Amino acid sequence: MFYENATWKKQTRQGTSSPISMSPKKPQEWLQVVGHAGCFQVGEYGKLLKRFCEGERQCFQKLMEDTLKPFVPAYHGVVQQEEHDYNMMDNLLTHFTNPAIMDCKMGSRTYLEEELVVARERPNPRKDMYDKMVAVDPEAPTAQEQAQQAVLKSRYMQWRETLSSTATLGFRIEGVRKANGECHTNFKRTRSREQVMEALKDFADSNPQIMRGYLWRLKQLRWVLETSDFFRTHEVVGSSLLFVHDGTGKTGVWMIDFGKTVALPPSITLDHRTPWVEGNREDGYLWGLDNLVDIMSDILTFI
């Protein structure tokens, strides 16, 4: 988590400029609940710096010209700070007071098909992944894996998705930070619809105004996704929805994290609802969003 102002300098990369919105200069915060520490720095004028990823830069450039633009952080190009390159975007927390945030990883898988192929082509049993598996479920490793004290990456990636609601609902809660500073990241085995409903109600404090705000925004997003050229022509894997609300009842939902989003060959488009079979590139994003909308609708029926 970051609570600092960061200095930066402009840089132009392949024609991408870094315009600055001259809003009042004030300290900003970015609350990182999950992900790799050190990936983010807080910029000035309501900007956020994320460690540079070429694929993400390409996605943001396309998204700024797509109907999805209102549903992603505004992108402002590449900047350099302390000899590192960063993608600069709007800090989505700027206009919230003491916000609560939730990261939901969308889709029926969080690895690219290419990652699975590479992992199989280079079979290398890994102790670190065995240790992660055992920490979650000591009974998960096979007898051979127990003897080796190691598992293959391809096996680990596929096993991991079966634990959570990624497999059952097409999305999973990655982490939550409530307004009181309380953080939760123990959702690895939150799998059933009922468990997810309880987690969502707890995040929103069962507040109907907040839940209605989120539901309205999700329905808007779903409609735009179904008409988006970008979405139809990209495999969207490992991307999250960021939910933000504060004590005033203000809510927001944005698509974030496009480091694993890849353009499809011209001959392929996705509907994002068809079940994934290796080779069809389907990611289950809209299947997950449909379930998320349905669950939030059900919650509002009972609160």
Rosetta blueprint (number, residue, H / E / L):
1 M L
2 F E
3 Y L
4 E L
5 N L
6 A L
7 T L
8 W L
9 K E
10 K E
11 Q L
12 T L
13 R E
14 Q L
15 G L
16 T E
17 S L
18 S L
19 P L
20 I L
21 S L
22 M L
23 S L
24 P L
25 K L
26 K L
27 P L
28 Q L
29 E L
30 W E
31 L L
32 Q L
33 V L
34 V L
35 G L
36 H L
37 A L
38 G L
39 C L
40 F E
41 Q E
42 V E
43 G L
44 E L
45 Y L
46 G L
47 K E
48 L E
49 L E
50 K E
51 R E
52 F L
53 C L
54 E H
55 G H
56 E H
57 R H
58 Q H
59 C H
60 F H
61 Q H
62 K H
63 L H
64 M L
65 E L
66 D L
67 T L
68 L L
69 K H
70 P H
71 F H
72 V L
73 P L
74 A L
75 Y E
76 H E
77 G E
78 V E
79 V E
80 Q E
81 Q E
82 E L
83 E L
84 H E
85 D E
86 Y E
87 N E
88 M E
89 M E
90 D E
91 N L
92 L L
93 L L
94 T L
95 H L
96 F L
97 T L
98 N L
99 P L
100 A E
101 I E
102 M E
103 D E
104 C E
105 K E
106 M E
107 G L
108 S L
109 R L
110 T L
111 Y L
112 L L
113 E H
114 E H
115 E H
116 L H
117 V H
118 V H
119 A H
120 R H
121 E H
122 R L
123 P L
124 N L
125 P L
126 R E
127 K H
128 D H
129 M H
130 Y H
131 D H
132 K H
133 M H
134 V H
135 A H
136 V H
137 D L
138 P L
139 E L
140 A L
141 P L
142 T L
143 A H
144 Q H
145 E H
146 Q H
147 A H
148 Q H
149 Q L
150 A L
151 V E
152 L L
153 K H
154 S H
155 R H
156 Y H
157 M H
158 Q H
159 W H
160 R H
161 E H
162 T H
163 L H
164 S L
165 S H
166 T H
167 A H
168 T H
169 L H
170 G L
171 F E
172 R E
173 I E
174 E E
175 G E
176 V E
177 R E
178 K L
179 A L
180 N L
181 G L
182 E L
183 C E
184 H E
185 T L
186 N L
187 F L
188 K L
189 R L
190 T L
191 R L
192 S L
193 R H
194 E H
195 Q H
196 V H
197 M H
198 E H
199 A H
200 L H
201 K H
202 D H
203 F H
204 A L
205 D L
206 S L
207 N L
208 P H
209 Q H
210 I H
211 M H
212 R H
213 G H
214 Y H
215 L H
216 W H
217 R H
218 L H
219 K H
220 Q H
221 L H
222 R H
223 W H
224 V H
225 L H
226 E L
227 T L
228 S L
229 D H
230 F H
231 F H
232 R H
233 T L
234 H E
235 E E
236 V L
237 V L
238 G L
239 S L
240 S E
241 L E
242 L E
243 F E
244 V E
245 H E
246 D L
247 G L
248 T L
249 G L
250 K L
251 T E
252 G E
253 V E
254 W E
255 M E
256 I E
257 D L
258 F L
259 G L
260 K L
261 T L
262 V E
263 A E
264 L L
265 P L
266 P L
267 S L
268 I L
269 T L
270 L L
271 D L
272 H L
273 R L
274 T L
275 P L
276 W L
277 V L
278 E L
279 G L
280 N L
281 R L
282 E L
283 D L
284 G L
285 Y H
286 L H
287 W H
288 G H
289 L H
290 D H
291 N H
292 L H
293 V H
294 D H
295 I H
296 M H
297 S H
298 D H
299 I H
300 L H
301 T H
302 F H
303 I L
